Amino acid sequence: MRIATGNEDDNIVDDGKDPSSKAPGAKGGKKRAENMTAEGRAEIAPKAANK
């Protein structure tokens, strides 16, 4: 809130990490799905639906 009011500087430090790696699953799930066959996706779909 202090940044929005101008009472504090907006200093964002770049830690050198890939931004998409910071968000869990942002890149991994899509890549995994691309590499899987339809049969493989059908096999894991019920497990995901039960979570």
C-alpha positions as CSV (number, residue, x, y, z in Angstrom):
1,M,0.0,0.0,0.0
2,R,2.9,2.4,0.7
3,I,4.1,2.0,-2.9
4,A,0.7,3.1,-4.2
5,T,0.7,6.2,-2.1
6,G,4.2,7.2,-3.0
7,N,5.6,6.8,0.5
8,E,8.0,4.0,-0.6
9,D,10.1,3.4,-3.7
10,D,9.2,0.7,-6.1
11,N,12.5,-1.2,-6.1
12,I,12.1,-4.6,-7.7
13,V,15.2,-6.8,-7.4
14,D,15.9,-9.1,-10.3
15,D,17.1,-12.4,-8.8
16,G,18.1,-13.9,-12.2
17,K,15.4,-16.6,-12.1
18,D,13.1,-17.3,-15.0
19,P,9.7,-15.7,-14.1
20,S,7.8,-18.7,-15.4
21,S,9.8,-20.9,-13.1
22,K,8.7,-19.0,-10.1
23,A,5.0,-19.7,-10.8
24,P,4.7,-23.4,-10.1
25,G,3.4,-25.3,-13.0
26,A,3.3,-22.4,-15.4
27,K,5.6,-24.0,-17.8
28,G,5.9,-27.6,-16.7
29,G,2.3,-28.8,-17.0
30,K,1.9,-27.5,-20.6
31,K,5.2,-29.1,-21.7
32,R,4.3,-32.4,-20.1
33,A,0.9,-32.4,-21.8
34,E,2.5,-31.7,-25.2
35,N,4.8,-34.7,-24.8
36,M,2.1,-37.1,-23.6
37,T,0.0,-39.3,-25.8
38,A,-3.8,-39.2,-25.6
39,E,-3.7,-42.6,-23.8
40,G,-1.3,-41.2,-21.2
41,R,-3.5,-38.2,-20.5
42,A,-6.6,-40.4,-20.2
43,E,-4.7,-42.5,-17.7
44,I,-3.8,-39.6,-15.3
45,A,-7.1,-37.6,-15.8
46,P,-9.1,-39.6,-13.2
47,K,-6.3,-39.1,-10.6
48,A,-6.4,-35.4,-11.2
49,A,-10.2,-35.3,-11.0
50,N,-10.2,-37.0,-7.6
51,K,-8.0,-34.4,-6.0
